[in-house]
Amino acid sequence: MKKIMRLGIALLLMSVVLLGCQQQDNKLELKREIKEVNIFKSNKFKKENSVLFISFSNTNDTEILEIVKNIINDAIKQEGIVDITEPDYDLEIIYEDDSTKELYLWLLEGGIGSLMEVEDTHTVYNFSEELNNELIDLIELDEN
């Protein structure tokens, strides 16, 4: 009877740990403090040919950095097969230690936004309409 109890508890603990790991995989993560954000006009799925559109650093525009942090924290992995149009923008996040995170970015006027990690084009993450619109507004302000 004790062996069955121990086995049951062990299985329960393993299930909780696996469930916790699985839930973390549904979110994007910022590993460090952001130093700079660069947004490129996308050239399909080929970042090396993209043209720099806007650049923000923690010394000149903390508002955009805060919005990017909120977008990453808000982004939720979408289940299913990804079949998506070419990205609007390429987003490059440069951390304080000069390491980078590169993402494809889709912004939809009046809709939700989407992100995709450059190294994982089989997974898309959506973020709220509110954050999508905030980023569109900031990009348009900076563009003018």
Secondary structure, DSSP 8 states (H G I E B T S, - for coil): -HHHHHHHHHHHHHHHHHHHHHHHTTB----S-EEEEEEEE--TT-GGG-EEEEEEETTT-HHHHHHHHHHHHH-EE--S-------SEEEEEEETTS-EEEEEEE--TTS-EEEEETT-TT--EEE-HHHHHHHHHHHHHHH-
